[in-house]
């Protein structure tokens, strides 16, 4: 089973290239639900794959000048140590539950996926809390506290479940910092790359990474993101983000195995399709007419 991993990597890479962030959250549920990975192994493989994968985007954004270095530093100050705590908790759950670790970790990951999916939807529809500006943004003490707290909470979730590096951080920055969209994406990706290296190496040390599978995933994901990033202007980004949010939420419901999940999963996906259509209609109305290609 090699080309299947490469095809999956290509899909994830294309989604990240088209949406800027968030598509990578699908990797863990895909590894669990379709490839039969143990949850802890899926998390570790996903995180180390993401570290290598997002480093390409991080270098590119740094060269473009779309990374707010001080925000990255203060978030990393909280996220790096707490991601290690998340890895240790994941290992503790595995040792504590033994053969039942799959069910326990699947439920933890499922809950994180639902939160991530809802956060992704919120990021698409919520109005900005702070107006974007190209002016240099100097951090006050309050901003540093927000960065460290955001990093600590998000870092723990990433280390434990691999979910959130492209969702929670970007959403909060969108609400509280007056950064342009390009700087939010660049700062988010640069911080995520650094964070995932810390958590990924820790998972590798704990034996939670399938290095062979990760290599085949990278064989598809790196060209996927490079190719797909060239087509972002032609894709209805809002609709795609809503669809991804719905898929993440449905994946979380499936992993949690909530009562009646056989009906809830298709209902969530159907609702996501409706919201995606509404997002595209809103985009067309905001432009004052039918969408045109440039």
C-alpha angles and dihedrals in degrees: 000000000000111000089053090061091048091049090050090050090051090052094049092045091051092050092050090046091051099042101032091229143004102055091094090069088076093067098080097050090045092053091048102040101035105025099034096236119166106253094244092049091047091051094049094045091047093049097049090043088052091050093058093037098049093044088075091056092043093056091047094051092046090055090048091053093239096126122096097213097194094051088048091051096050093045090048090051088065101030101050098059094037092051087058088052088052091053091049091050090050089051091047091052089051092051093042098050099033109182090009093059091101093063094042096049093040089059092048091049091044092055091048091050091053091050090046093049093049090046090051090052091047091051089055098049106025118101117238116269094203123038113240119247136180090215116109110272112220115197121237121203089263090056092050091052090050091050094050093045092047091047093048096049096040093042092055092051092047093050091048101041109006088234123122109034090113099033118037098042095047093046095053093045088051090055103042111025126067094226127139117250090254092054092047091054094043095047091045094051094044092050092044092053092052093044094048092052090057095046093038095054089048091052089047091054089050091052094248097128129087097209094188094053090045091055092052090047091053090050087066104028099055096055088038094060093042093052098040094049088068092062101050093110091058098050125083093241097187093053091046092050091050091050091051091049090053093048091050091050092047090049089052092051090050093051092046089050091215116193107281093012089149087070098031095057096057090041091055091047091049091049089049091054091052092048090048090055090048090050091053092047090051090050092051092047091049089055091050098241147011116334115259131195120241 
